[in-house]
Amino acid sequence: MKDTKQQFEQVVALCRDLFAKKLHDYGAAWRILRPASVTDQLFIKAKRIRSIETKEVTLVEDEDIRSCFIALVNYGIVGLIQLEKGYRDEVDMNNDTALELYDKYAKMSLELMLAKNHDYDEAWRYMRISSYTDLILTKIYRTKQIEELGGKTLVSEGVDANYMDIINYAVFGLIKIEFG
């Protein structure tokens, strides 16, 4: 499990680096996104991965499966930040604060993954990347349903738990891509 923790941290550092560069270029423009819009962004990226997996050809060359998994990690963390802070009508967060919150949720995702990884004996390592894609899409559809219910569920986890699972499945995909 030591390798898994290190691999998780390495791929999240890759995601964070891109997040920081986009913060430099755009600021925290994502602060205006309402929760449903974040979920839709996750949906777009997951559908792109599934499309690439099934068609095996892309017409937009600069966005491959790897970059979509990175986007899923980053939008998942944006979603968690938005759930905590709420959306705004204008950008109200500086880059340092955004990165502090990014690190907070990346750490929480790591802790959740380590706990689940212990209980499931690293079963994810034996899964196909396409299964991560399908599970991410399932989590997104569950999230959309929870949003339609106004967050009022009878027995299910909330949107935050689904976002964390999406982050972790995307990290698993990145680990498989980066480390084989």
N, C-alpha and C positions, 0 to 999 in steps of 0.2 A: 504493500500500500504506500510505501515511501515513494516509489517511482510515480504512482498516480498523483500524489500531492505535488511533487515537483513538476510533473508534466502539466497538471492543472494550472499551477502558478505560471509556468512558462507561456502557455497559450493565452492565459488571461492577460499577461504582460504585453503580449502581441496585440490583443484587442484594446487594451488600455492605451497603448502607444498611438494607435489609430484614432481612438476617442480624443486623446489630448491634441493631436494634430488638427482634428476637425473642430475642436473647441477653439484653437488658435484662429482657424480660418472663419468660422461662423459664430463663435461664441456659443452660449447655451440657448440657441434659437429653438431647440426642442421643448423649452419650458412652456411654449404655447400649446403643445399637443395635449388634447384631452385623452383620457384613458382609452377610449374606443379607437382613437387615431393611432395610439401606440400599438394596440392589438392589431390593427390593420397593417401597420408597417411590418410587424412580425409575420403576419400572414403573407404579405407580398414576398418577403425574403424566403420563407419556407416553401411557398409555391414555386419560386424560382429554382430552388434546389431540386424539388421533385420533378419539375419540368426538365431540368438538365439530366437528372437520373433516368428519366423515362425516354426522352428524345435522343439523348447522348450526343446532342449537337447544340451549340449556342450561336446565336447571331450577334449578341453583344459580348464581345470577347473579354472586356475588362472586368467582368463580374462572374467569377466562377463559384463553384461550391464552397471553396475555402473562404472567399470574401463574404459570401452570404452567411456562413456560420459565424464569422466575426461580427457581422451586422446583427445577427440574432442575439449574440452575447450582449452587444452594446445597447441595442434597443430594449432587451430584457432588463438591463440595469437602469436605463432611462425610465422604463415603466415602473420599476420599484421606487425610483426617486419621485416620480410624478404621483404615485399613490401616497407617499409620505408627505410631500410638500403641496400637492394640488397643482393644477395647471394655472397659468397666468395669461393675461392678455398681452403682456410684453415681457421681454427678457428681464429677469430680476435676480440673476445669479451670476457671480463672477466665476472665472475658470477654476480658481483654486478651490472654491466651495464645491463646484461640480466634481472635481477630481477627488476631493475628500469623500463625497457621497458615493462616487463610483467605487472607491476602495472599500468603503463600508459594506456595500452590497456584494462586491466581489468576494469579500471575506465571509460574509454570511452564506453565500452560495457554496463556497469551498467547505465550510463547516457542515452544511447540509449534505453535500456530496460525500464527505468523509463518513458521516454517520450512516447514510444509506449504503455506501460502498461496503462498509463493514458488515451490515446486515445481509446484503445481497451477494457477498463474496465476489465482487468485481464482475458480475454477470455481464455488464455492459461491454466488456472486452471481447466477448464471444458473439456479440450482436453485429449485424451489418449496419453500415452508415445509413443505408436507406430506411432501416427501422427507426433510427433516431429521427429522421425526417418525418416519418409517419407519426411517431409519438409526439413530436413537436406540433405537427398539424392538429393532432387530437387535442393537445393542451390548448391550442389557440381556439379551436371550436368550443371547447369547454369554457374558456374565458369569455368568448362572445356570448354564450348562453348565460353565464353569470352576470355579465353586463346587462343583458336584456332583462334579467330578473332584478335589476337594480342592486345586485350584490346579496340578495336575500335567498340563501340556499337552505335546504333542509338538513343535508348531511355532508355536503361537499366542502373541500378546502376552498379558500378564497382565491382571488385573482393573483395575489402576491405569491402564493404557493405554486400556481401554474407558471408564473413568470420565472421563478427560481428553477423549476424543473426544465423549462425551455432553455434557460442559460446553461444548465448542467448537461442536457443532451447535446447542445451545440458545442460545448467544451469537449465532450466525448468525441464528437465528430472531428473536431480540430486535432485532438490528440491522435486519433487514428490517421488523419491526413499528415500530420507533422512527424509522428514517430512510428507509423506503421502498425 
